[in-house]
Amino acid sequence: MDLTLALRTFARIVERGSLTAAARDLGITQPAVSKLLGKLEAHTGSRLLERNARTMRPTADGLRLYEASGAALQAIDEAIDSVQRDRVGHVGRLRLHAPSCLGERHLARIAMAFQVKHAGVSVDLMLHNSPVDLIHEDIDLAIQVGRPSDRNLIAKRIGLSRRILVAAPSFIARHGAVEDVKSLSETAMIVTDASLSDAGMLTLISGKARSSLTVKPKVRTNSAAVLVDAVKAGHGIGTAQLLLVAEELDNGSLVRVLPRYEIEATELYLSYPSARFLRPLVRSFIDFSLPLLRKVEGITR
């Protein structure tokens, strides 16, 4: 029996709670996973997993083995990685997740820049706005809005993503410049869910002053790409993250509205499962990507 493979397989079953999911992650068949588990239980002389119709969880002996073997598996990974890195750079697969807007505009290019330095690395880049379970979905690293509540995750703060009001010059030419906050209530607005409170209020900040008002969105969307396209088309005034429209502001296709005001900023975090068993490849990508993310225009510390 390949003891290292058996331990890796057992660890993945514990983390995923399923033989099928573990087999998919490891790229082997479910019968092969079952066979490795059976051999490991025979080798240890102990039942390692409790099984029922819905899930699998470690026994007391299984949990002890899982926790004790993690450091050993990490040491093996680090030893192999150090040899490979000296010769060809990191090798392996990175599974990354981010909100669509941030992933398309920034994380994708950062990941490709990392691949230039480490040609043996492949990247799975999952971009959507729905919450994800990093452990059960086998995700190495995620950019998340707001501090994660899951205590099994490590969260490194990237910074604050600034939000501003923007419009196309054509919209301003047709409707005139917005002179004050109150007039926004009667203006066509393109908004994202994140820019409004649960009660549908838009809060604008200027220094220490805060102004809240009710708006009647012409378009309300959870897609930043839809928002930016609609605003550029002159459909209304948009509530946008600065990191998404910095280029458009530079080239003049969008302009700021009420530039003395900003919408309350959103905290961004780089999250990953417990650092105790962190692969060297993932640790290296964190060290590479975090400074670059913090340099993105529109993100402040």
N, C-alpha and C positions, 0 to 999 in steps of 0.2 A: 504493500500500500504506500502510495505517495502521501506521507503524513502532512506535509505542508499544504498540498492541495486539499486534503480532507479537512484540515483546520480552516482553510479559507472558505471552503464550501459550507462548513458548519456555521462560521461567522456570518456568512451571507444569509443563510436560512434564518438565523436569529434576528438579523436586522430587517429582513423582508417579511418574516412571518409566513413564508410560503415556499414549498419546494419548487413550484413552477416559476415563481419570480426569481428565486436564486439561480435556477438553471438558465433562465433568460439572461440574467446579468453576467453569468460566468461563461456563456456561450457553449453550454453542454446540454445534454438531454436530461429530462427529469428522472428517467431510470438511472442514469449515471450519478445524479445527485443522491438518490435514495441508496444506491450501492455504496457510495463513499460514506454516507452517514452511518449505514449499518456497520461498515468496517471500523469506523471510528468508535462507535459504541462498543463493538466487540473488543477493540484494542484497549479501551479504557475500563471495560468491565462494568459500565454504568449506563443507565438510560439517560440520555442527554436532552431529549425534547419530550414535552407533553403534547399530544396531538388530539385535536377534536375536529368536528366537521368544518369549522370556520377558520381556525388559525392554528399556529404552532408557537409554543413558547418554551424557553429553556427551563429544565428542572434546576434544583439547587446546584447539583453537580455540573449541569450544563452551563449555568451562569458563571460558576467559578472557572470553568475551562475557558469560556468566552473572554472573560476579563483578564485571565492570566496569559492567554495566548496572543492577545492583541499586540502587546509590546514586542513579543518575539517575531510576529509576522511583520510588524513595522520595521524592526531591525533588519530583517531579511530584505525587505523592499529598499531600505536606505542603502544597504551594502551593494545590491545589484545596481541601483540607480547611480551610485557614485562612480561605478566602473563605466556604465553606459554614458553618463554625462561627460566624463573626461574625454570620451572618444567621439560621441556623436550628439551630445546634449540629451535632454530628457526624452524618454520614449514612453508612449502609452496614450490612453484616451482621457480627455477632459470632458465632463458633462456640465455645462453651464446653463443657468437660467437667469432671465432678466425680463422686466416689463418690455413690451414690444418696442416702445419709443426709444428707450435708453439702449436696448440691445442693438437695434438697427443703426442708430446714429453713432454709437460709441463703443459698446462692448465688442461688436463684431470686428472692428479694425484693431482693437487692442489684442484680441485673440489671434488674429492673423499676424500681427507684429511679433507675438510670442512664438508663433510657428516658424517665423523666419529664423529665429535664434535656435529653435528646437524642431528640426524638420521631421523628427520621428513622432511628433505629437499629433494626434487627430482630435478634432473638437466636435462635440455634439452641442449645438447652440439652440436652446429651446426658448422661444420668445412668445410670451403671452402674459396677460394681466391677472390670470387666476392664481390663487394661492397654491403653493406646492409643498409637498412633504419631502424634504430633501433626502431623508433616510430611505423611505419606502419607494421613492421614485429614482433612487440611485443617482442623485445629483451631487456633484462635488462642491459646487459653489454657486451662490445665487446673489443677485442684487435685489434687495427688498426695500420697499417703501415703509418706513417706520421700523422701530426696533422689534425684532421677532420675539414672540412670547414663549416660544418653545425653549425650555431649559436645556434641551439636548444639543442646542446649536450655539456656536461661538459667533458673535456679531462684532465686526469691526466697523466703526462709524466712518463713512466716506465724507459726509458733510451735509449741508443744506442745499436743496435744489430750489433756486429762486423762481418765483412765478410772477409774471407781469401781464399787462394788458397790451394787445397788439391789434393792428388793423392793416389792411391793404391801402395804399395811397388812393386807389380808385374809390374805396368806401368813404374815405375822408373827403374826397373831392365832391362826392354826391351828397353827403349828409352833413358836412361841416365838421370842424374840430370839436371834440368833447371838452367842455370848459370846466365841468365840475363833476363830482362823484354822483350827485343826485340824478343827473341826466342819464346815467347808465340804466336807470329803471325803465326808461322809455326807449332804449336803444336796442337794436337787434344784437343779441349776444350768442356767441358760440362757446359752450362751456364743457369742461370735463367734470365728471362726478367728484374728482379729488379737489376741485377748486371751490366747491360749495359745501356748506354745513349740512347736517342731516335735515335741517329745517328749510334748506334751499336758499340760505343767505350767502351773499358774497361779502367777505370782509377784506377791506383794503387798509394797508398800513403805510403811514408816512411819519417816519421818526417814531415818536412815542404815541402818536395819535392813531386811533383805529376808527374806521367808519364801516358799518354794516348796512347792507341794503338788500331788498328783495329784487331779484331780476327775473325776467320772463324769457328764458332761452329760446332762441329760434331753432337752435340745434343743441341737444345735450347728448354727449357720446362718451364712451370709455376708451375711444381710440384717439390717441394723439395725432396720428397721421391724418385721420378724417378731419380733426379740428384744424390742423395747419392748412390742409388743402382748401377747406371751406373759407378760412380767413383770407388766404391768398387770392381766392376767387372773388373777394369783395362781398362775401355773404353776411358779414357782421364783425363785431369786435370779439376777439378771442382771449380766453384765459389760458396762457401757455407757459410751460416751463422754459426759462431762458435757454437752457442747454439744447432745446429743440429748435429754437428760432434764431440763434445767434448768427448763423450764416445769412439768413434772410434779412435780418436787421442790417448786417454789414453791406449787403448788395442792394438794399433799398426796396426789395419786394415787399417788405413789411416795415411798419413804423410803430414806435411805442405810442400808447394812448395814456394820458395822465401820467407822465414819466416820474412825477414826484411820489407816486403810489406804487406799492407792490402788494401782491396777494401773499398770504402767510406761506412761508417756505415749508418744504417737506423734507424730513430727514431721510437719508439714504444709508443703507447698511450693506456690507459685504458679509454674507452669512455662510457658514459651513458646519458640517457635523463635528462633534467633539474633536479637539486638537490632539487627543491622546493617540489616535490611530491615523493621523493625517499623513497621506502619501507625500513623499518628497516632491513629486510633480505638482501636486495641488499647492503645497507650501510655496514652491517657487513661483507659481502663477499668481498667488496672492501678493507676494513681494513685488512682482513685476507690475501687476495691474492696479494696485491700490494708489500708488503715486500718480499714475496716469489719469485715473478717474478723478482724483482730487484736483487735477489741472484743467479739467473740462470747464469751458466758459459757462458760467451759470451755477457752478457748484462752489459754495463758500464753506469755510470751516466754522 
